Amino acid sequence: MKKVLFVFGSGGHATQSLRLFIEMKDRFDFEFMIEKDDPFTAPKLEGYNIYQVESMRGKKENVFSTLFRAVVCTLQSVMVFSKSYPDIIISAGPGLAIPISYLGKFFGKKIIFIESWSRVTTKSISGKIIYPIADEFYIQWPDMQKVYPKSIYKGRL
């Protein structure tokens, strides 16, 4: 059975990810990477291997704090990847997915990205960064194919 590392953000990203996970949970061996400061997601994933890491950025932070968080998240992503060594990395949009996706791509792993359902006409930061390396890039609104020409539209989660 293929091992999937599912990268969860918090809030709406986690809601979308949980919906998808419920549909797929019997088909793969799942592990999860979640934000350390998210108190709601871990209890919903009880019984699975969970890696908690620093989020890429906090709300209303200055540039220095964001850069520091990004470095910490990247280093933690290296540790998570080396422990998990997944076949597939799936994410539904958080910045947390950026370092682990690039690391996975470097090692030949399949990268699946789902642009957030809140993105109706414009790209997210993480979408812009992961789109060039994603093996499968899903959008949830048909108009988004204008901004992501190689994307796949399957409807909303």
N, C-alpha and C positions, 0 to 999 in steps of 0.2 A: 504494500500500500504506500502511495506517495505521501511524503511529509510536506505539510503546508504550514508556513509561518504566516499567520494572519495578523496584520498590523492594524490595531484599533486606535483611533483617536478618541476624544471624549465628546460628549454631547451628541449632536446629529451624526457625526462620523461613526460613533459607536452604535447608534440606533440602526443605521444602514448596514453596518458590518454584522450585527447580530442577526438581522433578517436574512442576510445571505448565508451566514454560518448555519443557521437552523435548517436551511434548504440543503446544505452540503455535508452536514456533520457525519453522515454514515459512509461517505465516499472516500474520505481521506483521513490520515493521521494528523490531527491539528495540534499546533502550539500557537501561543499568542504573545504578541509584544504590545503592551499597553502603556499609557502614560502613568507615571508614578503618582501624580497628583489626582488621578481619577478614582474616587472612592466607590463608584457605582458599577463599573464594568467587571472587576475581578470576581465579585460574588456570583455573577451570571455565568461565569466560565469555570465554576468549581469542578474539580476533578481533572482539569487539563493543566498542562505545563504552561505557566505564565511568566513572562519576563517583563519586569517593570523598569522603564527607563525615563529619563528626564525628557520633558516635551521640548520641541525645537524652539518654541518661543512662548512667552507669556503675554497676556493681554496688556497693552499700553506700556510695554517695556522700552527702555532706550536701546540704541544700537549695540552698545557694549554688552549689555545683559543678554541680548539676543545672540550675539556672536559667541559668548561664553556658553550659553545653553546649547548652541549648535555643535560646538566642539565636544561638549560632554555627551550629547546625544550620539554623535558620530562614534566616539570611543566606546560607549555602551553598546552601540549597534554592532561593532566589531566583536565584542564579547558574546552578544546574543547569537550572532551568525555562527561563530565558532562552536558554540554549544549546541545549537539547533541543527545547523547545516541542512536547511530545508531543500526540497526539490523545487518548490513553488513559493513565491512570496505574493500575497494578495493584500491590497489595501483599498479602502474606500475614501481616500482623500487627505488624511492628515499629513502635515509636514514631517511628522515622525517617520514617515515611510521613505523619505528621500535618501538618507544615508544607507539604510539597509537594502534599498532597491538597487542602488548603484553597486554596492558590495556584492549583492546577489548576481547582478548582471556580469560583473567582472569574473565571477566563478561559474558562469554559464547556466545560472538558474533561470527559471521562467518567471517573468514579472507580469503580474496582472494588476491593473489599476482601474478603479471605478471612480470617475469624476463625481463629485458631490451632487446630490439632487438639487442643492441650492444654486448650482451653476446652470443658468438657463441660456445665457448669451455670452458670458465672459469666462475666461480661463482662471482657474485657481493658481496660486503660486506653485503648489506641489504638482498640479497637473502640467503646468508649463515645463517644469524641471524633469518630470518622469516620462512625459510623452515620448521623447526621442528614444528612450531605451525600453519602453514597455513592449512586451510580446503581444499583449492584448490590452487595449485601452477602451474601456466602455464609457459611454455617455448615457445620461438619463433623459435627455431632451433632444428631439430630432434636429432642432436648429443649431445645436452644438457641432454638428458635422461640418458646418461652415468654418469653424475655428479649429477643429481637430479633424482634418480630412480623412485620416486613416483610422478613425475611431469606429467603434461598433455600437450601434443603437439597438437595445433590446427592451426598451421601456424602463419604467422606474422600479426600484427595489421594493 
